[in-house]
Amino acid sequence: MDLPQQLRRHQMQKTLNLMRAVSGKHWGANRESLLMIYKALVRSVIDYGAIAYDNATESQLARLDSVQCQALRISTGAMTGTSLAIMQAHCGEIPHQLRRLKSQAE
């Protein structure tokens, strides 16, 4: 893994840690606020590099899905085994592949 990838991974981990810090079952930010943080800090970074994902390997795309899954799990309070597709549907998010195709079409 090259240095820019390590830096991006470190940035995403810091963002996920921020989301964990402000979330809480009884006292933390509500679901809407956490989804707003996700859209501003996680999804925006993923969407920014979307054009480069056409040449990405399956393992690189799986890492992106993993980050999205973790962020949505924190936002919704879902259990660990909850699938990404279910969380995307629950939060009104569309998959990265469809978002990328939509942005390319526009």
Secondary structure as a PSIPRED ss2 file (coil, helix, strand):
# PSIPRED VFORMAT (PSIPRED V4.0)

   1 M C   1.000  0.000  0.000
   2 D C   1.000  0.000  0.000
   3 L H   0.000  1.000  0.000
   4 P H   0.000  1.000  0.000
   5 Q H   0.000  1.000  0.000
   6 Q H   0.000  1.000  0.000
   7 L H   0.000  1.000  0.000
   8 R H   0.000  1.000  0.000
   9 R H   0.000  1.000  0.000
  10 H H   0.000  1.000  0.000
  11 Q H   0.000  1.000  0.000
  12 M H   0.000  1.000  0.000
  13 Q H   0.000  1.000  0.000
  14 K H   0.000  1.000  0.000
  15 T H   0.000  1.000  0.000
  16 L H   0.000  1.000  0.000
  17 N H   0.000  1.000  0.000
  18 L H   0.000  1.000  0.000
  19 M H   0.000  1.000  0.000
  20 R H   0.000  1.000  0.000
  21 A H   0.000  1.000  0.000
  22 V H   0.000  1.000  0.000
  23 S C   1.000  0.000  0.000
  24 G C   1.000  0.000  0.000
  25 K C   1.000  0.000  0.000
  26 H C   1.000  0.000  0.000
  27 W C   1.000  0.000  0.000
  28 G C   1.000  0.000  0.000
  29 A C   1.000  0.000  0.000
  30 N C   1.000  0.000  0.000
  31 R H   0.000  1.000  0.000
  32 E H   0.000  1.000  0.000
  33 S H   0.000  1.000  0.000
  34 L H   0.000  1.000  0.000
  35 L H   0.000  1.000  0.000
  36 M H   0.000  1.000  0.000
  37 I H   0.000  1.000  0.000
  38 Y H   0.000  1.000  0.000
  39 K H   0.000  1.000  0.000
  40 A H   0.000  1.000  0.000
  41 L H   0.000  1.000  0.000
  42 V H   0.000  1.000  0.000
  43 R H   0.000  1.000  0.000
  44 S H   0.000  1.000  0.000
  45 V H   0.000  1.000  0.000
  46 I H   0.000  1.000  0.000
  47 D H   0.000  1.000  0.000
  48 Y H   0.000  1.000  0.000
  49 G C   1.000  0.000  0.000
  50 A H   0.000  1.000  0.000
  51 I H   0.000  1.000  0.000
  52 A H   0.000  1.000  0.000
  53 Y H   0.000  1.000  0.000
  54 D H   0.000  1.000  0.000
  55 N H   0.000  1.000  0.000
  56 A C   1.000  0.000  0.000
  57 T C   1.000  0.000  0.000
  58 E H   0.000  1.000  0.000
  59 S H   0.000  1.000  0.000
  60 Q H   0.000  1.000  0.000
  61 L H   0.000  1.000  0.000
  62 A H   0.000  1.000  0.000
  63 R H   0.000  1.000  0.000
  64 L H   0.000  1.000  0.000
  65 D H   0.000  1.000  0.000
  66 S H   0.000  1.000  0.000
  67 V H   0.000  1.000  0.000
  68 Q H   0.000  1.000  0.000
  69 C H   0.000  1.000  0.000
  70 Q H   0.000  1.000  0.000
  71 A H   0.000  1.000  0.000
  72 L H   0.000  1.000  0.000
  73 R H   0.000  1.000  0.000
  74 I H   0.000  1.000  0.000
  75 S H   0.000  1.000  0.000
  76 T H   0.000  1.000  0.000
  77 G C   1.000  0.000  0.000
  78 A C   1.000  0.000  0.000
  79 M C   1.000  0.000  0.000
  80 T C   1.000  0.000  0.000
  81 G C   1.000  0.000  0.000
  82 T C   1.000  0.000  0.000
  83 S C   1.000  0.000  0.000
  84 L H   0.000  1.000  0.000
  85 A H   0.000  1.000  0.000
  86 I H   0.000  1.000  0.000
  87 M H   0.000  1.000  0.000
  88 Q H   0.000  1.000  0.000
  89 A H   0.000  1.000  0.000
  90 H H   0.000  1.000  0.000
  91 C H   0.000  1.000  0.000
  92 G C   1.000  0.000  0.000
  93 E C   1.000  0.000  0.000
  94 I C   1.000  0.000  0.000
  95 P C   1.000  0.000  0.000
  96 H H   0.000  1.000  0.000
  97 Q H   0.000  1.000  0.000
  98 L H   0.000  1.000  0.000
  99 R H   0.000  1.000  0.000
 100 R H   0.000  1.000  0.000
 101 L H   0.000  1.000  0.000
 102 K H   0.000  1.000  0.000
 103 S H   0.000  1.000  0.000
 104 Q H   0.000  1.000  0.000
 105 A H   0.000  1.000  0.000
 106 E C   1.000  0.000  0.000
